[in-house]
Every structure is written in C-alpha cells, then in structure tokens.
Amino acid sequence: MKEVLIKEYNNLNNLNIKPKDGSWSFNFHFIDGAFAEVLGEKKGQFLVQFINQDTGNVIHESTINNNMWAKTSLKYYINYLAKITNLETNEVHEHEYNAKDKRVYIHIDSTAIGDTLAWFPYVKEFQNKHKCQIICSTFHNSWFKSEYPEFEYIEPGTPANDLYAMYSVGWHYNEDDTVDSTWNPSDFKKLNLQQCSAEILGIDYKEIKPKLSFKNTGSKIKDKYVVIAPHGSSHAKYWMYPNGWQTIIDYLNDKGYKVVMITQEKLGDDWHDSKLGGTLTGVIDKTGNYPLSDRANDMMNAEFFIGIGSGLSWLNWAVGGKTILISGFSAPFSEFTDCERIFVDTPSVCNSCFNRTRLDAGDWEWCPDHKGTDRQFECTKSIHPIKIIDAIERIRNS
C-alpha cells in the first residue's frame, strides 16, 4: 500500500493559489492528508494551520519558511480549512476543502468479499455529498462497473493523475497490533463493518447495500431450495455445535427443501469435512471454484440462505436474499442488521473476541481466550440447532 500512495502522491495536482503581490504561491491538496506549501524566492516565515471546520480544532500547525511545506498525519476525511499566515505581515491565505468537480481517488484496501461489499457503497455516498469525480480502485472492479458507470476505475497500484484528494478504506494496524489512528478515526473492531468506511470518508452511517453487476439468470435447481455456506477463512468463524449442520440439513429436507452447499472448500475433502463433523449428506454439491456470479444467481433464486460471518453471507445480503447468520466470535453489531442473527445469548459463555483482539489469520485454531482448553470455540458450540430452526420457521412464516 505504501508504494501505491507514493505513486499517487507523485502524480498529484496541486491547487495553486497566487497572492496578489506575486511574491509567493500557495499549493494545497488532500492527498494522504492535508498539505500546504509556500513557493517563492522572496524570504518569508509562515504559520500553517490545518483546522477541522466542523469542530474548530486545530489538527496540526507548524511554522515554515518559503519553499517549504507542511502536512497532517491524519489520512481520513476531515472537513479542513488550510490556513497560511505570513508572520511578518499577518496576511492570511486560506483554502477550504471543496472537492466539487475535482478528482478524488478512493481505494478499497481489502481483497475480501465481505469487506469490499460492505465498504463500497460509501464511495457513492461520498460522491453524492461532494459532487466530485471519483477514481476508484478495488480488487473486484467488475462487480460494480456496470452499476456505477460514473466512476473511473483503476486497478490497485495504478497511478492516478490530477488528484485533489485521496483516501484508503481499510483496517490499518500498527506493528504492535493497535489500531493505526492516522488511517482510522476510531477502533474499527468496535464498529459495524460498514461503519468503518463511513467514518473514513466522513459519511453519516446507515446500512446501505451495494448495487452489483450480477444478474438473475433464473434458477438452475429444480424445486425450492435453501443455500448453505458453512465454511469460513478462520476456524473461529465456524458453527461448532456437534452435528449442527447435518441436523439443519435433515430438517430442511424433511420440510421439502433441497439444500445447496456453495463453499469454495470442497465437499468430500477430509480435512474440511472434519471441521463440520464429517461429510455432509443430503446436499446438492456446488462446492469448489465457481464464479461469484454463479453463487449470486443461486442465492437470488433460493428461498433463503444460512451462513456464518463470511463473505458469502455478505453477498447474499447484498443481492437481497433472506439471510440466517450464525456467529459467536463477532458481536451482533459487527455485520449487517437485515438478517436473522443467531448469537450466543448466555452471559457466562465467552463471545465476541473478534471485537476485542486482532484476528491472527495465520493461526487456524485462533481462540485468544481459550485456545487449547475445553472452552475453545464455546461461543458457537453453545448455539443449539433449535435456534436456527426457529429462525427458519420465522422466515417460512413471514
């Protein structure tokens, strides 16, 4: 990411404001923070202040000479007033943040399905608010191009020219695993995933579904069916109740539903099957490498979807499907609210470690409080299948 920012910085378009006497010129931009520069051969000393116009707080100030610049460390959106005061004459030059008709680059800094779907809608909200030209990069541009043709799309790492401002939407950590407050206004682990994007871009948070290029091409499954996605990128995300998934599959089959399993992890792979208590039976096997458009189509024609805190649950939500989401490692506020959320509700049962501790993606058995003990993954081991069955019946009767 550092290399990307350097490229973008080197291609910036400074807002050049020349004072009436022609002695100095002043450059302002908001690439990777607020920037102000004084150029000119005439010697001078200047106080540079970057002020949050919404709060009146001075974010940063420094004294510079001619042919020097100052910059803030905060890289997320702030409604800035950049103020340069000549300390000899008290003459003031100001620039208020105004992105109207200017080029603003916003990068979605994650390859994950859920992150991308959660964060992208606020790029459009930013454009609506500021009436700017958006240059956007994600690791999945094709998902959005047809639905947001007003954006200019570039691949991550590709330079963009003539920029007024630039923002990176993502979860940024320091080396000691604390939140990097130069990139994120607050601790994102304590927020809804979508709210992270809203905060970075200065948008009032509300739950927004992205528009996607995936089209409903009709059901490929005969008769009514339910989609399930029991696998995830970390063992902590799994529903760990013994034989839980098979119990739900059998219940759905008895109610006349076919069950379609759509995870990338293959059914019949011993290692992955072992995480579900064995090879699941009574399912239509659509596991393996399918295009996401195919997954979306299956979801759009299903009666409903049952999953965990994973990208496929976010996809079903995004395409408007009814979702049952099972999770214990993340607090109920972490994901979208438009779902039947199944969560451990016993105070004595450990839960929500994801909102307290940085997930170690390299540790499959990550359970920060109880790894290696009888209490490992108790958050979802304690979720009885009856809770999922009750949610199924609520959806069936709605």
C-alpha positions in Angstrom: 0.0 0.0 0.0 2.9 2.4 0.8 4.1 2.1 -2.8 0.7 2.9 -4.1 0.5 6.0 -2.0 3.9 7.2 -3.2 2.8 6.8 -6.8 -0.4 8.7 -6.2 1.5 11.5 -4.3 3.9 11.9 -7.2 1.0 12.3 -9.6 -0.9 14.8 -7.6 -2.3 18.0 -9.0 -1.6 20.9 -6.5 -4.2 23.6 -6.1 -2.0 26.7 -6.8 -3.2 30.0 -5.4 -1.1 33.0 -6.1 -1.2 36.1 -3.8 -1.9 39.4 -5.3 1.6 40.8 -4.9 3.2 37.8 -6.7 5.8 37.2 -4.0 4.7 33.7 -3.2 2.5 30.9 -4.5 0.5 28.6 -2.3 -0.3 24.9 -3.0 -3.0 22.9 -1.3 -4.2 19.3 -1.7 -5.6 16.5 0.4 -3.7 13.5 -0.9 -2.9 11.2 2.0 -3.6 14.0 4.5 -3.9 17.8 4.2 -1.0 19.5 2.5 0.1 23.2 2.2 3.2 24.6 0.5 4.7 28.1 0.1 6.8 28.7 -3.0 8.7 31.8 -4.0 12.2 33.4 -4.0 11.3 36.1 -1.5 12.2 35.1 2.0 9.3 34.8 4.5 8.1 32.9 7.5 4.6 31.4 7.7 2.4 29.7 10.2 0.5 26.8 8.6 -2.7 25.6 10.4 -5.0 22.8 9.4 -8.3 23.3 11.1 -11.3 20.9 11.4 -14.1 23.2 10.3 -16.8 21.1 11.9 -15.2 21.2 15.4 -12.9 24.3 15.2 -10.0 22.1 16.4 -6.5 22.7 15.0 -5.4 19.4 13.8 -1.9 20.4 13.1 0.2 23.6 12.9 3.8 24.3 12.1 6.0 27.3 11.1 7.8 27.1 7.8 9.8 29.3 5.5 9.3 29.9 1.8 9.9 26.8 -0.4 8.8 24.5 2.4 5.6 22.6 3.1 3.5 21.2 6.0 1.3 18.2 6.1 -1.1 16.4 8.5 -0.6 12.8 9.6 -4.3 12.1 9.6 -5.2 10.5 6.3 -9.0 10.0 6.6 -11.5 12.7 5.5 -11.7 15.8 7.6 -13.6 19.0 6.6 -10.4 21.0 6.5 -9.6 24.7 6.5 -5.9 25.1 5.5 -4.7 28.5 6.7 -1.3 30.1 6.0 -0.4 33.3 7.9 2.6 35.5 6.9 4.2 36.1 10.3 5.7 39.4 9.1 2.7 41.0 7.5 -0.2 38.9 9.1 -1.6 38.4 5.6 -3.6 35.2 5.6 -4.2 32.8 2.7 -6.9 30.2 3.2 -8.3 27.2 1.4 -11.5 25.5 2.5 -11.9 21.8 1.5 -14.1 21.7 -1.6 -14.0 18.7 -3.9 -16.8 19.7 -6.2 -15.9 18.8 -9.8 -12.4 17.7 -8.7 -10.8 14.3 -8.9 -10.9 12.2 -5.7 -9.3 8.8 -5.6 -10.8 6.2 -3.1 -9.1 2.8 -2.7 -10.9 -0.2 -1.1 -7.9 -1.7 0.7 -9.1 -5.4 1.0 -9.4 -8.4 -1.2 -12.1 -10.0 0.9 -15.6 -10.3 -0.4 -17.3 -9.1 2.7 -15.1 -6.1 3.2 -15.5 -5.0 -0.4 -19.3 -5.3 -0.4 -19.6 -3.6 2.9 -17.3 -0.6 2.2 -18.0 0.2 -1.5 -21.5 1.8 -1.1 -19.9 4.8 0.8 -17.8 5.7 -2.2 -21.1 6.6 -4.0 -22.3 8.4 -0.8 -19.0 10.5 -0.8 -19.6 11.5 -4.4 -23.2 12.4 -3.7 -22.1 14.6 -0.8 -19.2 16.4 -2.5 -20.3 16.3 -6.2 -16.8 15.2 -7.2 -15.3 13.0 -9.8 -14.5 9.6 -8.3 -11.5 7.5 -9.3 -12.0 4.1 -7.6 -9.9 1.0 -7.2 -11.0 -2.3 -5.7 -9.7 -5.8 -6.1 -13.1 -6.6 -7.7 -13.9 -3.7 -10.0 -16.0 -5.9 -12.3 -18.6 -6.3 -9.6 -19.5 -2.6 -9.8 -18.6 -1.1 -13.2 -22.0 -1.6 -14.8 -23.9 -0.3 -11.9 -21.7 2.7 -11.1 -20.5 3.8 -14.6 -20.0 7.3 -13.4 -16.8 6.2 -11.6 -13.4 5.9 -13.2 -12.0 2.5 -12.3 -8.3 1.7 -12.0 -6.5 -1.4 -10.7 -4.9 -1.3 -7.3 -1.3 0.1 -7.7 -2.1 2.0 -10.9 -1.2 5.7 -10.7 -3.9 8.3 -10.9 -3.2 11.9 -12.1 -4.6 15.3 -11.2 -5.9 14.4 -7.8 -7.4 16.8 -5.3 -7.8 14.2 -2.5 -7.2 10.5 -1.8 -8.5 8.1 0.8 -7.9 4.5 1.6 -10.7 2.5 3.2 -9.5 -0.4 5.3 -8.4 -1.8 8.7 -5.0 -0.4 9.5 -2.8 -1.7 12.3 0.4 -0.6 13.9 3.2 -3.2 14.3 2.1 -3.8 17.9 -1.4 -4.7 16.7 -3.0 -1.5 17.9 -5.2 0.5 15.6 -3.3 3.0 13.4 -5.2 6.2 14.3 -3.6 8.0 11.4 -5.8 6.0 9.0 -8.8 5.2 11.1 -10.8 7.7 13.2 -11.6 5.1 15.9 -11.3 1.4 16.8 -13.0 -0.3 13.9 -13.3 -3.6 15.8 -15.9 -1.9 17.9 -17.9 -0.8 14.9 -20.2 -2.3 12.3 -18.0 -3.3 9.4 -19.8 -0.8 7.1 -19.3 2.0 9.6 -15.6 1.7 9.1 -15.9 3.0 5.5 -18.4 5.7 6.5 -16.1 7.0 9.2 -13.0 7.2 7.0 -15.0 9.0 4.3 -16.8 11.3 6.6 -20.3 10.0 5.8 -23.1 9.6 8.3 -23.6 5.9 8.8 -26.6 4.0 7.7 -26.8 0.4 6.3 -26.5 0.5 2.6 -26.4 -2.4 0.1 -24.2 -2.0 -2.9 -25.6 -2.4 -6.4 -23.9 -5.3 -8.2 -23.4 -6.4 -11.8 -24.6 -9.9 -11.1 -27.8 -10.7 -12.9 -30.6 -13.2 -12.1 -30.5 -15.7 -14.9 -33.1 -18.0 -13.4 -32.9 -20.9 -11.1 -30.6 -23.8 -12.0 -32.1 -26.0 -9.3 -35.4 -27.8 -9.8 -37.9 -27.3 -6.9 -37.5 -24.9 -3.9 -34.1 -24.9 -2.2 -32.0 -23.3 0.5 -28.4 -22.3 0.1 -25.8 -23.0 2.9 -22.2 -21.8 3.3 -20.8 -23.5 6.4 -17.1 -22.8 5.8 -15.0 -19.7 6.5 -11.5 -18.3 6.5 -10.9 -19.0 10.2 -12.0 -21.8 12.4 -13.3 -19.3 14.9 -16.0 -18.3 12.4 -17.5 -21.8 12.2 -20.6 -23.0 13.9 -19.1 -25.7 16.1 -22.2 -27.3 17.7 -21.7 -31.1 17.2 -23.5 -32.4 14.1 -25.3 -29.0 13.9 -25.1 -28.6 10.1 -26.3 -32.1 9.4 -29.2 -31.6 11.8 -30.3 -28.5 9.9 -29.9 -30.1 6.5 -32.1 -33.1 7.7 -34.7 -30.7 9.0 -34.8 -28.7 5.7 -35.0 -31.9 3.7 -37.9 -33.1 5.8 -39.7 -29.8 5.1 -39.4 -30.4 1.4 -36.4 -28.2 0.6 -33.3 -29.1 -1.3 -30.1 -27.9 0.2 -27.4 -26.4 -2.0 -23.9 -26.1 -0.5 -21.8 -23.5 -2.3 -18.5 -23.0 -0.4 -15.2 -23.0 -2.2 -14.0 -25.6 0.2 -14.8 -28.9 -1.4 -17.3 -31.4 -0.1 -15.5 -34.7 0.3 -12.2 -33.1 1.4 -11.5 -34.9 4.6 -9.8 -32.0 6.3 -12.5 -29.5 5.6 -15.3 -32.0 6.2 -13.8 -32.7 9.7 -14.5 -29.1 10.6 -18.2 -29.7 10.1 -18.3 -33.0 12.0 -17.9 -35.2 8.9 -19.0 -35.2 5.2 -22.4 -33.6 5.0 -25.2 -35.6 3.3 -28.5 -34.6 1.8 -27.0 -31.7 -0.1 -26.6 -30.7 -3.7 -22.8 -30.3 -4.1 -21.9 -27.0 -5.7 -18.7 -26.6 -3.7 -15.4 -25.7 -5.3 -14.3 -22.9 -7.7 -17.4 -21.3 -9.2 -17.7 -17.7 -10.4 -19.2 -15.4 -7.9 -21.9 -14.5 -10.4 -23.0 -18.1 -10.2 -23.0 -18.0 -6.5 -25.1 -14.8 -6.6 -27.6 -16.4 -9.0 -28.1 -19.4 -6.8 -28.7 -17.0 -3.9 -31.2 -14.9 -5.8 -33.3 -17.9 -6.6 -33.1 -19.6 -3.2 -35.8 -19.5 -0.5 -33.2 -18.3 1.9 -29.5 -18.6 2.9 -27.8 -19.9 6.0 -24.2 -19.0 6.7 -21.6 -17.7 9.1 -19.7 -14.4 9.4 -18.1 -14.8 5.9 -18.1 -13.1 2.6 -20.8 -15.3 1.1 -23.2 -14.1 3.9 -22.4 -10.5 2.8 -23.1 -11.5 -0.8 -26.5 -12.9 0.0 -27.4 -9.8 1.9 -26.1 -7.6 -1.0 -28.3 -9.3 -3.6 -31.3 -9.0 -1.4 -31.6 -12.6 -0.1 -33.0 -13.6 3.2 -30.1 -14.4 5.5 -29.7 -16.5 8.6 -26.2 -15.6 10.0 -24.6 -17.7 12.8 -21.7 -16.2 14.7 -20.3 -16.1 18.2 -16.8 -14.8 17.6 -18.2 -11.4 16.4 -20.7 -9.3 18.3 -24.2 -8.9 16.8 -23.4 -5.3 15.7 -20.4 -6.4 13.6 -22.3 -7.5 10.5 -25.5 -6.2 8.7 -28.7 -6.0 10.6 -31.0 -7.1 7.7 -30.9 -10.8 8.7 -31.9 -13.4 11.3 -28.8 -13.2 13.5 -28.1 -16.3 15.6 -25.8 -15.4 18.5 -24.9 -16.9 21.9 -27.0 -15.2 24.5 -25.7 -16.8 27.7 -23.6 -14.2 29.6 -21.3 -16.9 31.0 -20.3 -18.1 27.5 -17.2 -16.3 26.0 -18.0 -14.5 22.8 -17.1 -11.5 20.6 -13.3 -11.9 20.7 -13.1 -10.6 17.2 -14.2 -7.2 18.6 -11.6 -7.2 21.3 -8.5 -8.7 19.7 -6.8 -8.7 16.3 -7.6 -11.9 14.4 -4.4 -13.9 13.7 -5.2 -15.1 10.2 -2.2 -17.4 10.2 -3.5 -19.3 13.2 -6.3 -21.6 12.1 -7.1 -22.5 15.8 -7.1 -18.9 16.9 -9.2 -18.5 20.0 -7.5 -15.8 22.1 -9.1 -16.6 25.4 -9.4 -20.4 25.5 -7.3 -22.0 22.8 -6.2 -25.5 23.8 -8.8 -25.8 26.5 -12.3 -27.4 26.8 -13.7 -23.9 26.3 -12.2 -23.3 22.9 -14.8 -22.1 20.5 -17.5 -22.3 23.1 -19.2 -19.3 21.6 -20.7 -21.3 18.8 -20.5 -24.8 20.4 -23.3 -23.5 22.7 -25.6 -22.4 19.8 -28.2 -25.2 19.7 -29.7 -26.1 16.3 -33.2 -25.2 17.6 -32.2 -21.6 17.4 -31.5 -22.0 13.7 -34.7 -24.0 13.3 -36.7 -21.2 15.0 -35.2 -18.7 12.5 -36.1 -20.9 9.6 -39.7 -21.0 10.7 -39.8 -17.3 11.1 -38.7 -16.9 7.6 -41.0 -19.6 6.3 -44.0 -17.9 8.0 -43.1 -14.3 7.1 
